[in-house]
Amino acid sequence: MEISSGPPVGPNAGAERAERIAVLRETAKAFEASFLAEMLKHTGLGKSRESFGGGAGEDAFSSLLVSEQAKLMAESGGVGLAEHIFNSLAAREGLT
């Protein structure tokens, strides 16, 4: 038998609910950023150029650049994946 944790109840229920919603929203944005980073890597973003490339340093830090660009994309709305993920997670926890 599985016991599910429903929505928070009690005097601090509003604060707990708001905190849980914030955590779910950040989790959804982080997942979208990770997804976008993988998509950007497959498009070739961050690969060093053949001529006048940055050498080993560029190769070492290109993944960081791609990750940060993906985070910025997700923070500014991304492709809408985070909102769908958040809605699913919130519905699953009874927060909608």
Residue pairs with C-beta under 8 A, 6 or more apart in sequence:
4 94
5 93
6 94
7 13
7 17
7 93
7 94
7 95
8 16
8 17
8 20
10 16
17 95
20 93
20 95
21 90
21 95
24 86
24 89
24 90
24 93
24 95
25 82
25 86
27 85
27 89
28 81
28 82
28 83
28 85
28 86
28 89
29 74
29 75
29 78
29 82
30 74
31 81
31 82
31 85
32 74
32 78
32 79
32 81
32 82
32 85
33 67
33 70
33 71
33 73
33 74
33 75
33 78
34 70
35 70
35 81
36 70
36 73
36 74
36 78
36 79
37 66
37 67
37 69
37 70
40 46
40 66
40 69
40 70
41 63
41 66
45 66
45 69
46 62
46 63
46 65
46 66
47 62
48 54
48 55
48 58
48 59
48 62
73 79
74 82
87 96
90 96
